[in-house]
């Protein structure tokens, strides 16, 4: 696929969102609420939330399929990845997510100076601005890129497990190499997505300033762009693996 296909995916994802924005936004906040409740469980909550990431993502994938089929997205779609037998298989994919997450955490611990992390996790005193270590900043930047790359590389594992009934290991394998083979397409997708997000954020900050209203607006904007990226990933799945079998033969035009 040519690199410009990434831009096509972003446009198609935006088209999906525009058809049912309220339903997708409701689904997003339902997932956020559920994940916060799970994270509040002592000791195992945060790890359990990571294991359930594939189940959460399948709700958006299924919602995008329903929108493409011209169906109305109902709140019950949030439970798509939490029903048996899909839940058990998706949790196995989630365990791979957890293992990768722990590995990246350990890598960050060794690669970044703990004092650097401590300084920038606390409020900055204008009278005593900490010294900036460019080496640590570069390392953090590279780790962030690695983290995003891994998440994107695993993004097709859940739908391959759910829709194509692959085993978790096989689904992760095909997801990773599908993304690797289409790396330049994903670079264009993510670069375009981030450039538009950054431009809109700058305009928003110029208009609203730095008050509470601006912070609320920025938070909503970040949620909106996360939805657009999720919809774009569904478009990417369709282009690479084909459209999943849906409950309706009618499809809508994603480019409108």
DRENPA-3360 file (N, C-alpha, C; in nm, 2 decimals, always signed):
BEGIN
1 = XXXXXXXX = +0.08/-0.12/+0.00/+0.00/+0.00/+0.00/+0.09/+0.12/+0.00 ~ +0.05/+0.23/-0.08/+0.12/+0.35/-0.07/+0.11/+0.42/+0.06 ~ +0.21/+0.50/+0.10/+0.21/+0.57/+0.23/+0.08/+0.65/+0.25 ~ +0.03/+0.72/+0.14/-0.08/+0.81/+0.15/-0.21/+0.73/+0.20 ~ -0.21/+0.60/+0.20/-0.32/+0.52/+0.25/-0.35/+0.56/+0.40 ~ -0.25/+0.60/+0.47/-0.27/+0.64/+0.61/-0.36/+0.75/+0.62 ~ -0.35/+0.85/+0.53/-0.44/+0.96/+0.53/-0.58/+0.92/+0.49 ~ -0.59/+0.82/+0.40/-0.72/+0.77/+0.37/-0.79/+0.70/+0.49;
9 = XXXXXXXX = -0.71/+0.63/+0.56/-0.77/+0.57/+0.68/-0.82/+0.67/+0.78 ~ -0.75/+0.78/+0.80/-0.79/+0.89/+0.89/-0.92/+0.95/+0.84 ~ -0.93/+0.97/+0.71/-1.05/+1.03/+0.66/-1.17/+0.94/+0.67 ~ -1.15/+0.81/+0.65/-1.26/+0.71/+0.66/-1.30/+0.70/+0.81 ~ -1.20/+0.70/+0.90/-1.23/+0.70/+1.04/-1.31/+0.82/+1.09 ~ -1.28/+0.94/+1.03/-1.36/+1.06/+1.06/-1.50/+1.05/+1.01 ~ -1.51/+0.98/+0.89/-1.64/+0.96/+0.83/-1.73/+0.87/+0.92 ~ -1.67/+0.77/+0.97/-1.74/+0.68/+1.07/-1.79/+0.76/+1.19;
17 = XXXXXXXX = -1.70/+0.84/+1.25/-1.73/+0.91/+1.37/-1.85/+1.01/+1.34 ~ -1.84/+1.08/+1.22/-1.94/+1.18/+1.19/-2.08/+1.12/+1.18 ~ -2.09/+0.99/+1.15/-2.22/+0.93/+1.13/-2.30/+0.90/+1.26 ~ -2.22/+0.87/+1.37/-2.29/+0.85/+1.50/-2.19/+0.90/+1.61 ~ -2.17/+1.03/+1.62/-2.07/+1.09/+1.71/-2.12/+1.07/+1.86 ~ -2.25/+1.08/+1.88/-2.30/+1.07/+2.02/-2.28/+0.93/+2.07 ~ -2.31/+0.83/+1.99/-2.30/+0.69/+2.03/-2.16/+0.65/+2.06 ~ -2.06/+0.70/+1.98/-1.92/+0.66/+2.00/-1.87/+0.74/+2.12;
25 = XXXXXXXX = -1.91/+0.86/+2.14/-1.87/+0.93/+2.26/-1.92/+0.87/+2.39 ~ -2.04/+0.83/+2.39/-2.10/+0.76/+2.50/-2.03/+0.63/+2.53 ~ -1.99/+0.56/+2.42/-1.92/+0.43/+2.44/-1.78/+0.46/+2.50 ~ -1.71/+0.57/+2.46/-1.58/+0.60/+2.51/-1.59/+0.63/+2.66 ~ -1.69/+0.71/+2.70/-1.70/+0.74/+2.85/-1.74/+0.62/+2.93 ~ -1.82/+0.53/+2.87/-1.86/+0.41/+2.94/-1.73/+0.32/+2.96 ~ -1.65/+0.31/+2.86/-1.52/+0.24/+2.88/-1.43/+0.30/+2.98 ~ -1.42/+0.43/+2.98/-1.34/+0.50/+3.08/-1.39/+0.48/+3.22;
33 = XXXXXXXX = -1.52/+0.49/+3.24/-1.58/+0.47/+3.37/-1.55/+0.33/+3.42 ~ -1.57/+0.23/+3.33/-1.55/+0.09/+3.37/-1.40/+0.06/+3.41 ~ -1.31/+0.12/+3.33/-1.17/+0.10/+3.35/-1.13/+0.17/+3.48 ~ -1.19/+0.29/+3.51/-1.16/+0.35/+3.64/-1.20/+0.27/+3.76 ~ -1.32/+0.21/+3.75/-1.37/+0.13/+3.86/-1.29/+0.00/+3.88 ~ -1.24/-0.05/+3.77/-1.15/-0.17/+3.78/-1.02/-0.13/+3.84 ~ -0.97/-0.02/+3.79/-0.84/+0.03/+3.84/-0.84/+0.05/+3.99 ~ -0.96/+0.08/+4.05/-0.97/+0.11/+4.19/-0.95/-0.01/+4.28;
41 = XXXXXXXX = -0.96/-0.13/+4.22/-0.94/-0.25/+4.29/-0.80/-0.26/+4.35 ~ -0.78/-0.28/+4.48/-0.65/-0.28/+4.53/-0.56/-0.39/+4.47 ~ -0.43/-0.35/+4.45/-0.33/-0.44/+4.41/-0.34/-0.49/+4.26 ~ -0.45/-0.56/+4.23/-0.46/-0.61/+4.09/-0.53/-0.52/+3.99 ~ -0.60/-0.42/+4.04/-0.68/-0.33/+3.96/-0.61/-0.28/+3.84 ~ -0.49/-0.21/+3.85/-0.42/-0.15/+3.73/-0.38/-0.26/+3.63 ~ -0.33/-0.38/+3.68/-0.29/-0.48/+3.59/-0.41/-0.54/+3.52 ~ -0.52/-0.56/+3.59/-0.64/-0.61/+3.53/-0.69/-0.52/+3.42;
49 = XXXXXXXX = -0.68/-0.39/+3.44/-0.72/-0.29/+3.34/-0.64/-0.31/+3.21 ~ -0.51/-0.34/+3.22/-0.43/-0.36/+3.10/-0.47/-0.49/+3.03 ~ -0.50/-0.59/+3.11/-0.54/-0.72/+3.06/-0.67/-0.71/+2.98 ~ -0.75/-0.62/+3.02/-0.88/-0.60/+2.95/-0.88/-0.50/+2.84 ~ -0.76/-0.44/+2.81/-0.76/-0.35/+2.69/-0.81/-0.41/+2.56 ~ -0.78/-0.53/+2.53/-0.84/-0.59/+2.40/-0.99/-0.59/+2.41 ~ -1.05/-0.62/+2.53/-1.20/-0.63/+2.54/-1.26/-0.49/+2.52 ~ -1.19/-0.39/+2.58/-1.24/-0.25/+2.56/-1.23/-0.21/+2.41;
57 = XXXXXXXX = -1.12/-0.24/+2.35/-1.10/-0.20/+2.21/-1.20/-0.27/+2.12 ~ -1.24/-0.39/+2.15/-1.34/-0.46/+2.06/-1.47/-0.39/+2.06 ~ -1.51/-0.32/+2.16/-1.63/-0.24/+2.17/-1.63/-0.14/+2.06 ~ -1.52/-0.07/+2.04/-1.51/+0.03/+1.93/-1.50/-0.03/+1.80 ~ -1.43/-0.14/+1.78/-1.42/-0.21/+1.65/-1.56/-0.26/+1.61 ~ -1.64/-0.32/+1.70/-1.77/-0.36/+1.67/-1.86/-0.25/+1.64 ~ -1.85/-0.14/+1.71/-1.93/-0.02/+1.69/-1.90/+0.04/+1.55 ~ -1.78/+0.04/+1.51/-1.74/+0.09/+1.37/-1.80/+0.00/+1.26;
65 = XXXXXXXX = -1.80/-0.13/+1.29/-1.86/-0.23/+1.19/-2.01/-0.20/+1.18 ~ -2.08/-0.18/+1.29/-2.22/-0.16/+1.29/-2.25/-0.03/+1.22 ~ -2.17/+0.08/+1.24/-2.19/+0.20/+1.17/-2.17/+0.18/+1.02 ~ -2.07/+0.11/+0.98/-2.05/+0.08/+0.84/-2.16/+0.01/+0.77 ~ -2.23/-0.08/+0.85/-2.34/-0.16/+0.81/-2.47/-0.08/+0.81 ~ -2.46/+0.05/+0.86/-2.59/+0.13/+0.87/-2.67/+0.09/+0.99 ~ -2.62/+0.03/+1.09/-2.69/-0.01/+1.21/-2.67/+0.10/+1.31 ~ -2.77/+0.11/+1.40/-2.76/+0.20/+1.51/-2.67/+0.14/+1.63;
73 = XXXXXXXX = -2.58/+0.21/+1.68/-2.49/+0.16/+1.79/-2.57/+0.18/+1.92 ~ -2.59/+0.08/+1.99/-2.66/+0.08/+2.12/-2.55/+0.07/+2.24 ~ -2.59/+0.11/+2.36/-2.49/+0.10/+2.47/-2.45/-0.04/+2.50 ~ -2.53/-0.14/+2.46/-2.49/-0.28/+2.49/-2.37/-0.32/+2.41 ~ -2.33/-0.25/+2.31/-2.21/-0.28/+2.23/-2.08/-0.27/+2.32 ~ -2.09/-0.20/+2.43/-1.98/-0.19/+2.53/-1.94/-0.32/+2.58 ~ -2.03/-0.42/+2.58/-2.01/-0.55/+2.64/-1.96/-0.65/+2.54 ~ -1.93/-0.61/+2.42/-1.89/-0.70/+2.31/-1.77/-0.79/+2.35;
81 = XXXXXXXX = -1.67/-0.73/+2.41/-1.55/-0.81/+2.44/-1.55/-0.87/+2.58 ~ -1.67/-0.86/+2.65/-1.68/-0.91/+2.78/-1.77/-1.03/+2.79 ~ -1.81/-1.08/+2.68/-1.90/-1.20/+2.67/-1.81/-1.32/+2.64 ~ -1.85/-1.44/+2.70/-1.79/-1.56/+2.67/-1.84/-1.62/+2.54 ~ -1.76/-1.69/+2.46/-1.62/-1.73/+2.50/-1.51/-1.63/+2.46 ~ -1.56/-1.51/+2.40/-1.46/-1.41/+2.35/-1.37/-1.36/+2.47 ~ -1.43/-1.34/+2.58/-1.36/-1.28/+2.69/-1.23/-1.35/+2.73 ~ -1.24/-1.48/+2.74/-1.12/-1.56/+2.78/-1.01/-1.55/+2.68;
89 = XXXXXXXX = -1.05/-1.55/+2.55/-0.94/-1.54/+2.44/-0.88/-1.40/+2.44 ~ -0.97/-1.30/+2.46/-0.92/-1.16/+2.46/-0.83/-1.13/+2.58 ~ -0.86/-1.19/+2.69/-0.78/-1.18/+2.81/-0.64/-1.24/+2.79 ~ -0.63/-1.34/+2.71/-0.50/-1.40/+2.68/-0.42/-1.30/+2.60 ~ -0.49/-1.23/+2.50/-0.42/-1.13/+2.43/-0.38/-1.02/+2.53 ~ -0.47/-0.99/+2.63/-0.44/-0.89/+2.73/-0.32/-0.92/+2.81 ~ -0.30/-1.05/+2.84/-0.18/-1.09/+2.91/-0.05/-1.06/+2.83 ~ -0.06/-1.07/+2.70/+0.06/-1.03/+2.62/+0.08/-0.87/+2.63;
97 = XXXXXXXX = -0.03/-0.80/+2.63/-0.02/-0.65/+2.66/+0.05/-0.63/+2.79 ~ +0.01/-0.70/+2.89/+0.06/-0.68/+3.03/+0.21/-0.71/+3.03 ~ +0.25/-0.82/+2.97/+0.39/-0.86/+2.96/+0.47/-0.75/+2.89 ~ +0.42/-0.70/+2.78/+0.50/-0.60/+2.71/+0.50/-0.47/+2.79 ~ +0.39/-0.44/+2.86/+0.39/-0.32/+2.94/+0.49/-0.32/+3.06 ~ +0.50/-0.44/+3.12/+0.59/-0.46/+3.23/+0.74/-0.45/+3.18 ~ +0.76/-0.50/+3.06/+0.89/-0.50/+3.00/+0.93/-0.35/+2.97 ~ +0.84/-0.28/+2.91/+0.87/-0.14/+2.88/+0.89/-0.05/+3.01;
105 = XXXXXXXX = +0.82/-0.09/+3.12/+0.84/-0.02/+3.24/+0.98/-0.05/+3.30 ~ +1.02/-0.17/+3.29/+1.15/-0.21/+3.34/+1.26/-0.14/+3.26 ~ +1.24/-0.13/+3.13/+1.33/-0.06/+3.04/+1.34/+0.08/+3.07 ~ +1.23/+0.15/+3.10/+1.23/+0.29/+3.14/+1.30/+0.31/+3.27 ~ +1.28/+0.22/+3.36/+1.35/+0.23/+3.49/+1.50/+0.24/+3.48 ~ +1.56/+0.15/+3.39/+1.70/+0.15/+3.37/+1.75/+0.26/+3.27 ~ +1.67/+0.30/+3.18/+1.71/+0.40/+3.08/+1.71/+0.54/+3.13 ~ +1.61/+0.57/+3.22/+1.59/+0.71/+3.26/+1.63/+0.73/+3.41;
113 = XXXXXXXX = +1.70/+0.84/+3.43/+1.75/+0.87/+3.57/+1.62/+0.89/+3.66 ~ +1.61/+0.82/+3.77/+1.49/+0.83/+3.86/+1.48/+0.97/+3.91 ~ +1.59/+1.04/+3.93/+1.58/+1.18/+3.98/+1.52/+1.27/+3.88 ~ +1.54/+1.25/+3.75/+1.48/+1.32/+3.64/+1.33/+1.30/+3.65 ~ +1.28/+1.18/+3.66/+1.14/+1.15/+3.67/+1.08/+1.21/+3.79 ~ +1.15/+1.21/+3.91/+1.10/+1.27/+4.03/+1.08/+1.42/+4.01 ~ +1.18/+1.49/+3.95/+1.17/+1.63/+3.94/+1.05/+1.67/+3.85 ~ +1.03/+1.60/+3.74/+0.92/+1.64/+3.65/+0.79/+1.59/+3.68;
121 = XXXXXXXX = +0.78/+1.51/+3.79/+0.65/+1.46/+3.84/+0.59/+1.55/+3.95 ~ +0.67/+1.65/+3.99/+0.63/+1.75/+4.09/+0.61/+1.88/+4.03 ~ +0.53/+1.97/+4.10/+0.51/+2.10/+4.05/+0.64/+2.18/+4.04 ~ +0.66/+2.26/+3.93/+0.78/+2.33/+3.91/+0.78/+2.46/+3.99 ~ +0.88/+2.49/+4.07/+0.90/+2.61/+4.14/+0.96/+2.71/+4.05 ~ +0.89/+2.82/+4.01/+0.95/+2.92/+3.92/+1.08/+2.98/+3.97 ~ +1.10/+2.98/+4.10/+1.23/+3.03/+4.16/+1.34/+2.93/+4.16 ~ +1.30/+2.81/+4.13/+1.41/+2.70/+4.14/+1.38/+2.60/+4.03;
129 = XXXXXXXX = +1.39/+2.64/+3.90/+1.37/+2.56/+3.79/+1.47/+2.45/+3.78 ~ +1.43/+2.32/+3.77/+1.53/+2.21/+3.77/+1.61/+2.22/+3.63 ~ +1.73/+2.17/+3.64/+1.82/+2.16/+3.52/+1.76/+2.05/+3.43 ~ +1.76/+2.09/+3.30/+1.70/+1.99/+3.20/+1.82/+1.91/+3.14 ~ +1.81/+1.78/+3.15/+1.91/+1.69/+3.09/+1.85/+1.65/+2.96 ~ +1.92/+1.69/+2.85/+1.87/+1.66/+2.72/+1.88/+1.51/+2.69 ~ +1.97/+1.45/+2.75/+1.98/+1.30/+2.73/+1.86/+1.23/+2.78 ~ +1.82/+1.27/+2.90/+1.70/+1.20/+2.96/+1.57/+1.24/+2.88;
137 = XXXXXXXX = +1.57/+1.36/+2.83/+1.45/+1.40/+2.75/+1.44/+1.32/+2.62 ~ +1.56/+1.30/+2.56/+1.56/+1.23/+2.43/+1.52/+1.08/+2.46 ~ +1.57/+1.03/+2.57/+1.54/+0.89/+2.61/+1.39/+0.87/+2.63 ~ +1.33/+0.97/+2.70/+1.19/+0.96/+2.73/+1.11/+0.97/+2.60 ~ +1.16/+1.06/+2.51/+1.09/+1.07/+2.38/+1.10/+0.94/+2.30 ~ +1.21/+0.88/+2.30/+1.23/+0.75/+2.22/+1.15/+0.64/+2.29 ~ +1.14/+0.64/+2.42/+1.06/+0.54/+2.49/+0.91/+0.56/+2.46 ~ +0.87/+0.69/+2.45/+0.73/+0.72/+2.42/+0.69/+0.67/+2.28;
145 = XXXXXXXX = +0.79/+0.69/+2.18/+0.77/+0.64/+2.04/+0.76/+0.49/+2.04 ~ +0.85/+0.42/+2.12/+0.85/+0.28/+2.13/+0.72/+0.22/+2.19 ~ +0.67/+0.29/+2.29/+0.54/+0.25/+2.36/+0.42/+0.26/+2.26 ~ +0.42/+0.37/+2.19/+0.31/+0.39/+2.09/+0.32/+0.29/+1.98 ~ +0.44/+0.26/+1.93/+0.47/+0.16/+1.83/+0.42/+0.03/+1.87 ~ +0.45/-0.01/+1.99/+0.41/-0.14/+2.04/+0.25/-0.15/+2.05 ~ +0.19/-0.05/+2.10/+0.04/-0.05/+2.11/-0.02/-0.06/+1.97 ~ +0.03/+0.02/+1.87/-0.02/+0.01/+1.74/+0.01/-0.13/+1.68;
153 = XXXXXXXX = +0.12/-0.19/+1.70/+0.16/-0.32/+1.65/+0.06/-0.43/+1.70 ~ +0.01/-0.41/+1.82/-0.08/-0.51/+1.88/-0.23/-0.47/+1.85 ~ -0.26/-0.36/+1.78/-0.39/-0.31/+1.77/-0.49/-0.40/+1.70 ~ -0.44/-0.49/+1.61/-0.52/-0.58/+1.53/-0.54/-0.71/+1.60 ~ -0.47/-0.74/+1.70/-0.47/-0.87/+1.77/-0.61/-0.90/+1.82 ~ -0.68/-0.80/+1.88/-0.81/-0.82/+1.94/-0.91/-0.86/+1.83 ~ -0.93/-0.77/+1.72/-1.03/-0.81/+1.62/-0.99/-0.94/+1.55 ~ -0.87/-0.97/+1.53/-0.83/-1.10/+1.47/-0.88/-1.22/+1.56;
161 = XXXXXXXX = -0.86/-1.20/+1.69/-0.91/-1.30/+1.78/-1.06/-1.31/+1.78 ~ -1.12/-1.20/+1.78/-1.27/-1.20/+1.79/-1.34/-1.23/+1.66 ~ -1.30/-1.17/+1.55/-1.37/-1.19/+1.43/-1.32/-1.31/+1.35 ~ -1.19/-1.34/+1.35/-1.14/-1.44/+1.27/-1.11/-1.57/+1.35 ~ -1.14/-1.56/+1.48/-1.12/-1.68/+1.57/-0.98/-1.73/+1.57 ~ -0.88/-1.65/+1.56/-0.74/-1.69/+1.57/-0.71/-1.71/+1.71 ~ -0.61/-1.80/+1.74/-0.56/-1.81/+1.87/-0.48/-1.68/+1.91 ~ -0.47/-1.64/+2.04/-0.41/-1.52/+2.08/-0.27/-1.50/+2.02;
169 = XXXXXXXX = -0.19/-1.61/+2.03/-0.05/-1.60/+1.98/-0.05/-1.57/+1.83 ~ -0.13/-1.64/+1.75/-0.14/-1.62/+1.61/-0.19/-1.48/+1.57 ~ -0.29/-1.44/+1.65/-0.34/-1.30/+1.62/-0.24/-1.19/+1.65 ~ -0.16/-1.21/+1.75/-0.05/-1.11/+1.78/+0.05/-1.12/+1.67 ~ +0.09/-1.24/+1.63/+0.19/-1.25/+1.52/+0.14/-1.18/+1.39 ~ +0.02/-1.21/+1.35/-0.03/-1.15/+1.23/-0.05/-0.99/+1.24 ~ -0.09/-0.95/+1.36/-0.11/-0.81/+1.38/+0.03/-0.74/+1.37 ~ +0.13/-0.79/+1.44/+0.26/-0.73/+1.44/+0.32/-0.72/+1.30;
177 = XXXXXXXX = +0.31/-0.83/+1.22/+0.38/-0.82/+1.09/+0.29/-0.75/+0.99 ~ +0.16/-0.74/+1.01/+0.08/-0.66/+0.92/+0.11/-0.51/+0.94 ~ +0.13/-0.47/+1.07/+0.17/-0.33/+1.09/+0.31/-0.30/+1.05 ~ +0.40/-0.40/+1.07/+0.54/-0.38/+1.03/+0.55/-0.37/+0.87 ~ +0.48/-0.45/+0.80/+0.48/-0.44/+0.66/+0.42/-0.31/+0.60 ~ +0.32/-0.26/+0.68/+0.26/-0.13/+0.64/+0.31/-0.01/+0.72 ~ +0.44/-0.02/+0.77/+0.49/+0.08/+0.86/+0.48/+0.22/+0.81 ~ +0.51/+0.24/+0.68/+0.50/+0.38/+0.63/+0.36/+0.43/+0.63;
185 = XXXXXXXX = +0.26/+0.34/+0.61/+0.12/+0.39/+0.61/+0.09/+0.43/+0.75 ~ +0.13/+0.36/+0.85/+0.10/+0.40/+0.99/+0.17/+0.52/+1.03 ~ +0.29/+0.54/+0.98/+0.37/+0.67/+1.00/+0.29/+0.79/+0.95 ~ +0.23/+0.78/+0.83/+0.15/+0.89/+0.78/+0.03/+0.90/+0.86 ~ -0.04/+0.79/+0.90/-0.16/+0.80/+0.98/-0.13/+0.88/+1.11 ~ -0.03/+0.83/+1.18/-0.01/+0.89/+1.31/+0.05/+1.03/+1.30 ~ +0.13/+1.06/+1.20/+0.18/+1.19/+1.18/+0.07/+1.29/+1.15 ~ -0.02/+1.25/+1.06/-0.13/+1.34/+1.02/-0.23/+1.36/+1.14;
193 = XXXXXXXX = -0.25/+1.25/+1.21/-0.34/+1.26/+1.33/-0.28/+1.36/+1.44 ~ -0.15/+1.34/+1.46/-0.09/+1.43/+1.56/-0.08/+1.57/+1.52 ~ -0.05/+1.59/+1.39/-0.04/+1.73/+1.34/-0.17/+1.81/+1.34 ~ -0.28/+1.74/+1.31/-0.41/+1.80/+1.32/-0.44/+1.83/+1.47 ~ -0.42/+1.73/+1.55/-0.44/+1.75/+1.70/-0.36/+1.87/+1.75 ~ -0.24/+1.88/+1.72/-0.15/+1.99/+1.77/-0.20/+2.12/+1.71 ~ -0.24/+2.13/+1.59/-0.28/+2.25/+1.53/-0.41/+2.30/+1.60 ~ -0.51/+2.21/+1.62/-0.63/+2.25/+1.68/-0.61/+2.29/+1.82;
201 = XXXXXXXX = -0.52/+2.22/+1.89/-0.49/+2.26/+2.03/-0.43/+2.40/+2.04 ~ -0.34/+2.43/+1.95/-0.28/+2.56/+1.95/-0.39/+2.67/+1.93 ~ -0.48/+2.65/+1.83/-0.58/+2.75/+1.80/-0.67/+2.76/+1.92 ~ -0.70/+2.65/+1.99/-0.79/+2.65/+2.10/-0.73/+2.72/+2.22 ~ -0.60/+2.71/+2.24/-0.53/+2.78/+2.35/-0.52/+2.93/+2.32 ~ -0.51/+2.96/+2.19/-0.50/+3.10/+2.16/-0.64/+3.17/+2.18 ~ -0.74/+3.10/+2.16/-0.88/+3.15/+2.17/-0.92/+3.16/+2.32 ~ -0.90/+3.05/+2.39/-0.95/+3.04/+2.53/-0.85/+3.07/+2.63;
209 = XXXXXXXX = -0.72/+3.08/+2.60/-0.62/+3.11/+2.70/-0.59/+2.98/+2.78 ~ -0.55/+3.00/+2.91/-0.51/+2.89/+2.99/-0.60/+2.87/+3.11 ~ -0.72/+2.91/+3.11/-0.82/+2.90/+3.22/-0.88/+2.76/+3.23 ~ -0.97/+2.74/+3.32/-1.04/+2.62/+3.34/-1.12/+2.57/+3.22 ~ -1.18/+2.67/+3.15/-1.26/+2.64/+3.03/-1.17/+2.58/+2.93 ~ -1.05/+2.63/+2.91/-0.96/+2.58/+2.81/-0.91/+2.44/+2.85 ~ -0.89/+2.41/+2.98/-0.85/+2.28/+3.02/-0.96/+2.18/+2.99 ~ -1.08/+2.21/+3.02/-1.20/+2.12/+2.99/-1.21/+2.10/+2.84;
217 = XXXXXXXX = -1.20/+2.21/+2.76/-1.21/+2.19/+2.62/-1.09/+2.10/+2.56 ~ -0.97/+2.12/+2.61/-0.86/+2.04/+2.57/-0.88/+1.89/+2.60 ~ -0.94/+1.87/+2.72/-0.96/+1.73/+2.76/-1.07/+1.66/+2.66 ~ -1.17/+1.74/+2.63/-1.27/+1.69/+2.54/-1.21/+1.66/+2.40 ~ -1.12/+1.75/+2.36/-1.06/+1.74/+2.23/-0.97/+1.62/+2.22 ~ -0.90/+1.59/+2.33/-0.82/+1.47/+2.34/-0.90/+1.34/+2.33 ~ -1.01/+1.34/+2.40/-1.11/+1.23/+2.39/-1.16/+1.21/+2.24 ~ -1.19/+1.32/+2.18/-1.24/+1.32/+2.04/-1.14/+1.26/+1.95;
225 = XXXXXXXX = -1.01/+1.30/+1.96/-0.91/+1.25/+1.87/-0.87/+1.11/+1.90 ~ -0.89/+1.06/+2.02/-0.87/+0.92/+2.05/-0.97/+0.84/+1.98 ~ -1.10/+0.89/+1.98/-1.20/+0.82/+1.90/-1.17/+0.81/+1.75 ~ -1.13/+0.93/+1.70/-1.09/+0.93/+1.56/-0.98/+0.83/+1.52 ~ -0.88/+0.82/+1.61/-0.77/+0.72/+1.59/-0.83/+0.58/+1.59 ~ -0.92/+0.55/+1.69/-0.97/+0.42/+1.70/-1.05/+0.38/+1.57 ~ -1.13/+0.48/+1.52/-1.21/+0.46/+1.40/-1.11/+0.44/+1.28 ~ -1.00/+0.51/+1.28/-0.91/+0.50/+1.17/-0.84/+0.36/+1.17;
233 = XXXXXXXX = -0.82/+0.31/+1.29/-0.76/+0.17/+1.30/-0.86/+0.07/+1.25 ~ -0.99/+0.09/+1.27/-1.09/+0.00/+1.21/-1.08/+0.00/+1.06 ~ -1.07/+0.13/+1.00/-1.05/+0.14/+0.86/-0.92/+0.07/+0.81 ~ -0.82/+0.07/+0.89/-0.69/+0.00/+0.86/-0.72/-0.15/+0.86 ~ -0.79/-0.20/+0.96/-0.82/-0.34/+0.97/-0.89/-0.39/+0.84 ~ -0.99/-0.31/+0.80/-1.07/-0.35/+0.68/-0.98/-0.35/+0.55 ~ -0.89/-0.26/+0.54/-0.80/-0.25/+0.42/-0.70/-0.37/+0.42 ~ -0.66/-0.41/+0.54/-0.55/-0.52/+0.54/-0.62/-0.66/+0.55;
241 = XXXXXXXX = -0.72/-0.68/+0.63/-0.77/-0.81/+0.65/-0.91/-0.83/+0.59 ~ -0.97/-0.73/+0.54/-1.10/-0.74/+0.48/-1.21/-0.71/+0.58 ~ -1.33/-0.68/+0.53/-1.44/-0.64/+0.62/-1.49/-0.76/+0.69 ~ -1.51/-0.75/+0.83/-1.56/-0.87/+0.90/-1.71/-0.89/+0.86 ~ -1.75/-1.01/+0.89/-1.89/-1.05/+0.86/-1.98/-0.97/+0.95 ~ -2.08/-0.90/+0.90/-2.17/-0.82/+0.99/-2.31/-0.88/+0.98 ~ -2.40/-0.81/+1.05/-2.54/-0.85/+1.05/-2.62/-0.79/+0.95 ~ -2.56/-0.70/+0.86/-2.63/-0.64/+0.76/-2.55/-0.64/+0.63;
249 = XXXXXXXX = -2.62/-0.66/+0.52/-2.55/-0.66/+0.39/-2.53/-0.52/+0.34 ~ -2.60/-0.42/+0.39/-2.59/-0.28/+0.34/-2.47/-0.21/+0.41 ~ -2.39/-0.14/+0.33/-2.28/-0.06/+0.38/-2.30/+0.08/+0.34 ~ -2.24/+0.17/+0.43/-2.24/+0.31/+0.40/-2.11/+0.35/+0.34 ~ -2.11/+0.47/+0.28/-1.99/+0.52/+0.22/-1.91/+0.59/+0.33 ~ -1.79/+0.54/+0.36/-1.71/+0.59/+0.47/-1.64/+0.72/+0.43 ~ -1.64/+0.76/+0.31/-1.57/+0.88/+0.26/-1.66/+1.00/+0.27 ~ -1.78/+0.98/+0.31/-1.88/+1.10/+0.32/-1.90/+1.14/+0.46;
% end
